[in-house]
């Protein structure tokens, strides 16, 4: 006859190592994604945030829209006044700055404050 007899296989015990081996490729893929994609992206975001916080008057910047200009004034925590041509100033959201082309030296008042702060810090021996 064409129909064969089917036999039930014995149920496997609760082997924890077998279950772990089934998920090993999935875990390996996640580890590779973390080190090749997630971690470098987090590092890049952290560096970009530090760059945005360090913008000051006189820095030459490039916006996300491609405008190149000089920071004329830092209006607030999230807004800059950028001079893109002689006498032409635009307001730009700080988050839209993609690159700082050249940094300027701190203003004299900033340099004095930095020097005073360094003198106040106790020396570590």
C-alpha positions, 0 to 999 in steps of 0.5 A: 500500500501507499500509506506508510505507518507514522511513528511519533518521535520521543519528546526531547528533554529540557536541554538548555544547551540545545536551546542556547545553540538555537539562539547563538546565531541571533545573538552573534548577529546582534553583537556584530550589529552593536559593534559595527553600527550602533556603537560608532553611531552613538560615538558620532552623535556624542562628538556632534553634540560636543561640537554644537555646544562649543560653537562661539562667536567668530566660528566659521560653520556649515549648516545642514542646508549647505550655507557657509557663514560666520557666527555673529552672535549666539542668541540662546541655547538653541539659536545662532545668528550667522552672517552669510554675506556682508551685512546679511545675517540669518538665524539658524537653529544650533542643531542644524549646524553640520560642521565647524570649519574653523574655530576662533580663539576665545575672546579676551574675557573668556580667556581671562575666565578660563585662566582664573578657573585653572588657577582656582583648581587645586593641583593634584599630586 
